[in-house]
Amino acid sequence: MSWFLILFVLLVAFFVLGHYGLPEEKQPPPPRPRPEQIMEGAGPWRYEGDSGIAFLVCHGYGGSAFNTRPLGKFLQGLGHTAIGLLMPGHGTTIEDLARTRFYHWEEYLERVYLEERARYRKLFLVGFSMGGTACLKVASRNADTFRPAGMITISTPVFLNGFYNGRFIIHQPAAMITGVLKIVQPIVKLDKTRPASIERLNPWVGYRFSHALPAVHSFKRALPGVRRGLSRITVPYCSIMAANDRTVPPDNQTYIFNHIHSREKRAYMFIMPPDLTTMHSLLTHERARDRVLRYVETFIQETLEESGVAEKENGRSGGLSGWFRRKRLRRPQNLVEP
């Protein structure tokens, strides 16, 4: 019996350490990379429009501004300004990412957000995956002062594992013990290759098959704070996700929808055709990109119209059929389209 008790205590200690990790002093922010240090195609971008409305776009964990560029060009085509960020620790080397934490990402995003907000009539926050998580955190921190005009999150998590939406979810088991794994092996590089067919179907620039576990652990530990802040967000909100996302539990969309306090909110979920991708990077996926952009256009157009900023100010007509506009969903039930 004593051996069983000892084993039980050791297991509990292992999982507690795995979840929380050892205490760590706050790390200094990493220096901004020089242009020659940035991967080809990964650098930040900016597309100016003439509407006086701007969108601050944030990429996901391990990725780069390359992965949000299609959205930026699309937004400029609508007449708006789009600003694509390269988050700290990204677009250079995996070692740089290992020295970066979630608070570096949110602090950098907030600083740029406050700078750009003063330059435009309206500024929207747009985030993909981890970038959406950081956008939620920044929006909640500025809920009483400098609120964005609206928010769009794509494939965004506020949890990875745990009891949510009335059921127990284990989607990323390794994330449960990152506090231990990051001590044993801070950087994990997998010996894998990506088929050329997948690269054509879903191009992506970032740290391919490499993981910086200290950064992953920091991201995981920041999620409870993001969840606590959801109720402070009241601006128009749009969420987009694939129902068969292999990276982020799709239940995240329902959780955010139920806890965010926006009076105008909508959730779009659709099933991706089976392929060898993760069904996660929707902005660059050949089979998802156009659908996502149409959803984004609908949200932007209707949000601006409802706030009194009509597209006709710039001589533009919305461009979407009435049938598509009626596809807006306002409840988390029945989110999956055939």
Helices and strands as residue ranges (DSSP letters): H 2-20, G 35-37, E 45-47, E 53-58, G 65-68, H 69-77, E 81-84, H 94-98, H 102-117, E 122-128, H 130-141, E 150-154, E 161-164, E 167-170, G 173-177, H 178-184, E 187-189, H 196-201, E 210-212, H 213-229, G 230-232, E 237-242, H 251-259, E 265-270, H 289-306, G 311-314, H 322-325, E 336-337
